[in-house]
């Protein structure tokens, strides 16, 4: 909105009107605005929910206490803090911005309904798991098909040009193309075309490649969204991890949207992806502001309203930048959380068939494994991974998970040069 207004003011040479033409200025404005909204609005949100006694009771696995009277559905704070700066400072006719706004609203509604059922209907199950998955699959289908059909979703691929004797210069093709490619880390010629997987299909290879890309998109959106949901189990855990991931994605978005940096780093240039930078900065600001109230001891929980939305946003940003494979590195914590639940369930069922009580971890998802004391363990059950000699406080576990995410984020950024 403001962007379009300032474009009109530029025509009349209004002082300062050109500022919104700079991606860096809009991005910094977005993060500051999102930070202010989340901290200011967050206080009123918490007061309103406490006044109306809208809260959730959770068991604190670090002790025998219950976390009572803490407002939930705090993801509303994050969502509003993202939407307002993007609507004010973003280009609302840009396909990347539109898809990210749809992702935020879509998953925010699903998470809100789930939290509403849990909080107001007193049904701890919330939305059936199948319904959540269907909603995530539908979103992935929308994202994948839009990238296939939209004329704005194009790239200018990097090519090598001989400019002198034994001298090679990286440039970009003069015209944008509709390509179905992704980035493979640590590989020299690292742009991989999905269509190559279906070269045996002859003239239908392109269509088969795009169908495969849509399937990959659905899988990634579902997996990362669920991973974020599992990671939201301790005060400040998910908000901190997601903010670190957001900073990494913001760097990747900026270099992909800038033709100079894209040529220097030998990565694909994505025209119009500067709007991903704006959105990602708003995302970071909203999460940092939310941490003001969500750090231990939490004054508000984000609930599924926040966790599902955060995971979906991270997944979609990576897909829009054609960096979806890098999520295995960047979201290593989410992968570990997902795998801990899958392996724990499979190992337990295997023992049950044999009539033996057995578990891999003290508790799943993984972060709870480190906070369970020996007194809470089943003496009849065999645990493969014993865990720490003394249970850790959840704040220590949270900070250590943040550190691991920082390391994974650094490795992700290293892939820009190490190949």
Secondary structure as the mmCIF struct_conf table of DSSP 4:
data_model
#
loop_
_struct_conf.conf_type_id
_struct_conf.id
_struct_conf.beg_label_comp_id
_struct_conf.beg_label_asym_id
_struct_conf.beg_label_seq_id
_struct_conf.end_label_comp_id
_struct_conf.end_label_asym_id
_struct_conf.end_label_seq_id
HELX_RH_AL_P HELX_RH_AL_P1 UNK A 2 UNK A 11
TURN_TY1_P TURN_TY1_P1 UNK A 12 UNK A 13
TURN_TY1_P TURN_TY1_P2 UNK A 15 UNK A 16
HELX_RH_3T_P HELX_RH_3T_P1 UNK A 17 UNK A 21
HELX_RH_AL_P HELX_RH_AL_P2 UNK A 23 UNK A 51
TURN_TY1_P TURN_TY1_P3 UNK A 52 UNK A 53
STRN STRN1 UNK A 56 UNK A 59
TURN_TY1_P TURN_TY1_P4 UNK A 61 UNK A 62
BEND BEND1 UNK A 63 UNK A 64
STRN STRN2 UNK A 66 UNK A 70
STRN STRN3 UNK A 71 UNK A 71
TURN_TY1_P TURN_TY1_P5 UNK A 74 UNK A 74
HELX_RH_AL_P HELX_RH_AL_P3 UNK A 75 UNK A 89
BEND BEND2 UNK A 90 UNK A 90
TURN_TY1_P TURN_TY1_P6 UNK A 92 UNK A 93
HELX_RH_AL_P HELX_RH_AL_P4 UNK A 95 UNK A 119
TURN_TY1_P TURN_TY1_P7 UNK A 120 UNK A 120
BEND BEND3 UNK A 121 UNK A 121
TURN_TY1_P TURN_TY1_P8 UNK A 124 UNK A 125
BEND BEND4 UNK A 127 UNK A 127
HELX_RH_AL_P HELX_RH_AL_P5 UNK A 129 UNK A 149
TURN_TY1_P TURN_TY1_P9 UNK A 151 UNK A 152
STRN STRN4 UNK A 155 UNK A 156
STRN STRN5 UNK A 158 UNK A 164
TURN_TY1_P TURN_TY1_P10 UNK A 165 UNK A 166
STRN STRN6 UNK A 167 UNK A 172
BEND BEND5 UNK A 174 UNK A 175
STRN STRN7 UNK A 177 UNK A 177
STRN STRN8 UNK A 181 UNK A 183
HELX_LH_PP_P HELX_LH_PP_P1 UNK A 184 UNK A 184
TURN_TY1_P TURN_TY1_P11 UNK A 185 UNK A 186
BEND BEND6 UNK A 188 UNK A 189
STRN STRN9 UNK A 191 UNK A 193
HELX_RH_3T_P HELX_RH_3T_P2 UNK A 194 UNK A 204
HELX_RH_AL_P HELX_RH_AL_P6 UNK A 205 UNK A 231
TURN_TY1_P TURN_TY1_P12 UNK A 232 UNK A 233
BEND BEND7 UNK A 234 UNK A 234
TURN_TY1_P TURN_TY1_P13 UNK A 235 UNK A 236
HELX_RH_AL_P HELX_RH_AL_P7 UNK A 237 UNK A 257
HELX_RH_AL_P HELX_RH_AL_P8 UNK A 259 UNK A 265
TURN_TY1_P TURN_TY1_P14 UNK A 266 UNK A 266
STRN STRN10 UNK A 269 UNK A 269
TURN_TY1_P TURN_TY1_P15 UNK A 271 UNK A 273
HELX_RH_AL_P HELX_RH_AL_P9 UNK A 274 UNK A 294
BEND BEND8 UNK A 295 UNK A 297
HELX_LH_PP_P HELX_LH_PP_P2 UNK A 298 UNK A 298
BEND BEND9 UNK A 299 UNK A 299
STRN STRN11 UNK A 300 UNK A 300
HELX_RH_AL_P HELX_RH_AL_P10 UNK A 303 UNK A 320
TURN_TY1_P TURN_TY1_P16 UNK A 321 UNK A 322
HELX_RH_3T_P HELX_RH_3T_P3 UNK A 324 UNK A 326
HELX_RH_AL_P HELX_RH_AL_P11 UNK A 327 UNK A 330
TURN_TY1_P TURN_TY1_P17 UNK A 331 UNK A 331
HELX_RH_AL_P HELX_RH_AL_P12 UNK A 332 UNK A 353
TURN_TY1_P TURN_TY1_P18 UNK A 354 UNK A 355
STRN STRN12 UNK A 358 UNK A 359
BEND BEND10 UNK A 360 UNK A 365
HELX_RH_AL_P HELX_RH_AL_P13 UNK A 366 UNK A 369
TURN_TY1_P TURN_TY1_P19 UNK A 370 UNK A 371
HELX_RH_3T_P HELX_RH_3T_P4 UNK A 374 UNK A 376
BEND BEND11 UNK A 377 UNK A 377
TURN_TY1_P TURN_TY1_P20 UNK A 379 UNK A 380
BEND BEND12 UNK A 381 UNK A 381
STRN STRN13 UNK A 382 UNK A 383
BEND BEND13 UNK A 384 UNK A 385
BEND BEND14 UNK A 389 UNK A 390
HELX_LH_PP_P HELX_LH_PP_P3 UNK A 391 UNK A 393
HELX_RH_AL_P HELX_RH_AL_P14 UNK A 394 UNK A 414
TURN_TY1_P TURN_TY1_P21 UNK A 415 UNK A 417
#
